[in-house]
């Protein structure tokens, strides 16, 4: 897990991604946009972390070691309404629909622009 001390008003973003280079890229872009990212690279570590330290938004890969992203999304929805953005290589329409029906708030297909991910994160924090 990669985490830095943060200001209590800085939105905390949990990145659940098992590809180290991609995880670091998201960390770099989110930090540059004044977010406080934390990276978890194994599905089994996500639920305890979310229960103990609820983030303000989750970027969730679907294909993970341990617990998969769909199961994590379903479980998180049982106790939280934290925004979940699925960020995955699963690009078929059925996968996108399933992710959204299970409880994801947004779905981004790999490969993606990290700037697009940051823009979508910003949209979740924009005033209505």
C-alpha positions in Angstrom: 0.0 0.0 0.0 1.3 3.4 -1.0 0.1 6.3 1.1 1.3 9.8 2.1 0.1 12.1 5.0 -2.7 14.3 3.8 -4.7 17.4 4.8 -8.0 16.3 6.2 -9.9 18.3 3.5 -8.0 16.7 0.5 -10.2 14.1 -1.2 -8.8 10.6 -0.7 -8.8 8.4 -3.7 -8.3 4.6 -3.3 -6.7 3.1 -6.4 -7.2 -0.7 -6.6 -4.8 -1.7 -9.4 -2.4 -4.7 -9.6 -0.2 -3.3 -12.5 2.5 -1.3 -10.7 3.3 1.1 -13.6 -0.4 1.9 -14.1 -0.9 2.4 -10.4 2.0 4.7 -10.1 0.9 6.7 -13.2 -2.5 7.2 -11.5 -0.9 8.3 -8.3 1.3 10.8 -10.0 -1.7 12.4 -12.0 -4.0 12.4 -9.0 -1.4 14.0 -6.7 -0.7 16.7 -9.4 -4.5 17.4 -9.3 -4.3 17.9 -5.5 -5.9 14.5 -4.5 -4.6 12.1 -1.9 -4.2 8.7 -3.6 -3.6 5.4 -1.9 -2.7 2.3 -4.0 -3.8 -1.3 -3.1 -2.6 -4.0 -5.4 -4.5 -7.0 -4.1 -8.2 -7.5 -3.9 -8.2 -9.2 -0.5 -6.8 -6.0 1.1 -9.6 -3.7 -0.1 -12.6 -4.4 2.1 -10.7 -4.1 5.4 -9.1 -0.9 4.2 -12.4 0.7 3.0 -14.1 -0.2 6.3 -11.3 1.2 8.4 -10.3 4.2 6.3 -13.2 5.1 3.9 -11.9 6.9 0.9 -13.9 9.6 -0.9 -13.8 7.7 -4.2 -12.5 4.3 -5.4 -10.8 3.6 -8.8 -11.4 -0.2 -9.1 -9.8 -2.6 -11.5 -11.9 -5.7 -12.2 -9.2 -8.3 -12.7 -7.2 -8.5 -9.5 -5.3 -11.1 -7.5 -7.5 -12.4 -4.6 -11.0 -10.9 -4.6 -12.1 -9.6 -8.1 -13.4 -6.1 -8.7 -17.0 -7.1 -9.3 -17.2 -8.9 -6.0 -15.5 -6.0 -4.2 -18.0 -3.5 -5.8 -20.9 -5.7 -4.7 -19.6 -6.0 -1.1 -18.7 -2.3 -0.8 -22.3 -1.4 -1.9 -23.7 -3.4 1.0 -22.2 -0.9 3.5 -21.2 2.2 1.6 -22.2 4.6 -1.1 -18.6 5.7 -1.9 -18.4 6.6 -5.6 -16.8 3.7 -7.5 -15.2 4.1 -10.9 -14.3 0.8 -12.6 -11.1 1.1 -14.5 -10.5 -2.1 -16.5 -9.4 -3.9 -19.6 -12.8 -5.6 -19.8 -14.3 -3.6 -22.7 -17.3 -5.6 -23.8 -20.7 -4.0 -23.4 -21.9 -6.8 -21.2 -19.0 -6.2 -18.8 -19.7 -2.5 -18.7 -23.4 -3.0 -18.1 -22.7 -5.6 -15.4 -20.3 -3.3 -13.6 -22.8 -0.4 -13.6 -25.7 -2.7 -12.5 -23.6 -4.1 -9.6 -23.0 -0.6 -8.3 -20.3 1.2 -10.1 -20.9 4.9 -10.7 -18.7 5.1 -13.8 -16.7 2.7 -16.0 -13.5 3.5 -17.9 -11.9 1.0 -20.3 -8.2 0.5 -20.6 -6.2 1.8 -22.3 -7.2 5.2 -21.1 -5.7 8.7 -20.7 -4.8 9.4 -17.1 -6.0 12.9 -17.7 -9.5 11.5 -18.5 -9.4 9.6 -15.3 -8.6 12.7 -13.4 -11.4 14.6 -15.2 -13.9 12.0 -14.2 -12.7 12.0 -10.6 -13.1 15.8 -10.6 -16.7 15.4 -11.9 -17.6 13.3 -8.9 -16.5 16.1 -6.6 -18.1 18.9 -8.6 -21.0 20.8 -7.0 -24.4 19.9 -8.4 
